[in-house]
């Protein structure tokens, strides 16, 4: 409201966040958040817009949810954590934000500076000496895009504006702000400060000469191939990939590890299987890599002699990966979706839109063998069952780890922005990320497919609690093989003749007494059930979706083959 005058820096901070378009404050409270908690009540009473507070019982889940919200909306949200310990509890989700290029703002408390008896917000508990560490920002500095401490109210307006701008602009990332509670209790600066003219850079485009050169090479090539990981993060990227495949007969490898849908799974030029993908890379005479961190594994895949490689990325150097040395003959600094749209437009303008002869469609994945009545269920069966119950506009969040390739080959997704994931190794994102996706997509059904390890890494009690607090129900389908298959397979790979491979097991990868995930769900007021037989699978999935439609979360724990 125009006549509102904040009484504290905390009130000013909340007002600024709202003015910059931050809709949610994921709050994990502590001794340093008290000024914000009071400010929230004060602004609500005054009718002043402020971010909606969502209580989070664990920090990593909060950051995963903010990350998921970003993937849907491209608008950064704010996570408040408690000083250094809360920052540490963000854990591997910080890695995911960095590698996925997600725009998020984290505000962390700092131990108060003042000790005097009459100092508002000064030190009043033993822990405020214990939490006074030499370099709190150092916990996160290697992963954050930008770090700053607010040491006086006068800098608050510029700091918040800059945080939102940096988090969302360029290659998005994590903006980390620190502020102590005594600063939050100080009177605000006399002027509230501007909240406009923090422009975000427009997506970089390729220069016209480079666009023409790539388009010419695509037309001339005998076996052109597009490899992409995350260009479909935006619908216009999905459409550009699809159009290029349609008009130029370019086969597409939609990397399954990235948790992103870049082209319809039913498109005839989509190379679905791992074997076909490897063969396509080895046969291609032109490879265009767009927004893909790891386009192939050199240990298993060799390029054709004389093949030309074009790499398009907002940061084609990828300096954040010290030893990334994939070959590139032409590197283009450009937004992937923008550059592909430019190439498509050039092909259409020049009338070169008929796929040349000799460019066959990609082969389809073969159907698996029919299981026997006593065979355990496979991930393929579970995902095929999901095809029976999901609608085209349902949203799927993927963290299935060793089943990611199967999900990519089997799960039917045809519309843009209906598949989400991080494509990063920080496990535990799937549950919280799904809650964020649900928050950003009211009225849509959200299903996350996770492994049993990912489910536990995701702090399920905190994630289900967050979903209830945010009124953002999800269904979690757990592919449960009673252990860490992702940690067992490397043992077999490195020691194929070893004892572990011979006995079909590896130390430290089996749970002797695994939790009852359905019971965990029910303890959190969610629908929960365990499925051990294929005859019960479809009905269980339908019951889970019915629970989501009624506003409750659901966990369907499906016991699958161990290996």
HELIX and SHEET records of a PDB file:
HELIX    1   1 UNK A    9  UNK A   19  1                                  11    
HELIX    2   2 UNK A   34  UNK A   46  1                                  13    
HELIX    3   3 UNK A   59  UNK A   73  1                                  15    
HELIX    4   4 UNK A   83  UNK A   89  1                                   7    
HELIX    5   5 UNK A   93  UNK A  100  1                                   8    
HELIX    6   6 UNK A  127  UNK A  130  1                                   4    
HELIX    7   7 UNK A  136  UNK A  139  5                                   4    
HELIX    8   8 UNK A  153  UNK A  155  5                                   3    
HELIX    9   9 UNK A  156  UNK A  168  1                                  13    
HELIX   10  10 UNK A  181  UNK A  184  1                                   4    
HELIX   11  11 UNK A  208  UNK A  220  1                                  13    
HELIX   12  12 UNK A  231  UNK A  233  5                                   3    
HELIX   13  13 UNK A  235  UNK A  248  1                                  14    
HELIX   14  14 UNK A  256  UNK A  258  5                                   3    
HELIX   15  15 UNK A  274  UNK A  283  1                                  10    
HELIX   16  16 UNK A  336  UNK A  349  1                                  14    
HELIX   17  17 UNK A  379  UNK A  389  1                                  11    
HELIX   18  18 UNK A  401  UNK A  403  5                                   3    
HELIX   19  19 UNK A  404  UNK A  410  1                                   7    
HELIX   20  20 UNK A  429  UNK A  439  1                                  11    
HELIX   21  21 UNK A  452  UNK A  457  1                                   6    
HELIX   22  22 UNK A  460  UNK A  470  1                                  11    
HELIX   23  23 UNK A  485  UNK A  494  1                                  10    
HELIX   24  24 UNK A  499  UNK A  503  1                                   5    
HELIX   25  25 UNK A  517  UNK A  523  1                                   7    
HELIX   26  26 UNK A  534  UNK A  536  5                                   3    
HELIX   27  27 UNK A  537  UNK A  549  1                                  13    
SHEET    1   A 6 UNK A  52  UNK A  55  0                                        
SHEET    2   A 6 UNK A  24  UNK A  27  1                                        
SHEET    3   A 6 UNK A  77  UNK A  81  1                                        
SHEET    4   A 6 UNK A 104  UNK A 110  1                                        
SHEET    5   A 6 UNK A 174  UNK A 180  1                                        
SHEET    6   A 6 UNK A 146  UNK A 150  1                                        
SHEET    1   B 5 UNK A 251  UNK A 254  0                                        
SHEET    2   B 5 UNK A 224  UNK A 228  1                                        
SHEET    3   B 5 UNK A 286  UNK A 290  1                                        
SHEET    4   B 5 UNK A 308  UNK A 313  1                                        
SHEET    5   B 5 UNK A 330  UNK A 333  1                                        
SHEET    1   C 6 UNK A 419  UNK A 420  0                                        
SHEET    2   C 6 UNK A 395  UNK A 399  1                                        
SHEET    3   C 6 UNK A 446  UNK A 451  1                                        
SHEET    4   C 6 UNK A 475  UNK A 480  1                                        
SHEET    5   C 6 UNK A 554  UNK A 559  1                                        
SHEET    6   C 6 UNK A 527  UNK A 531  1                                        
END                                                                             
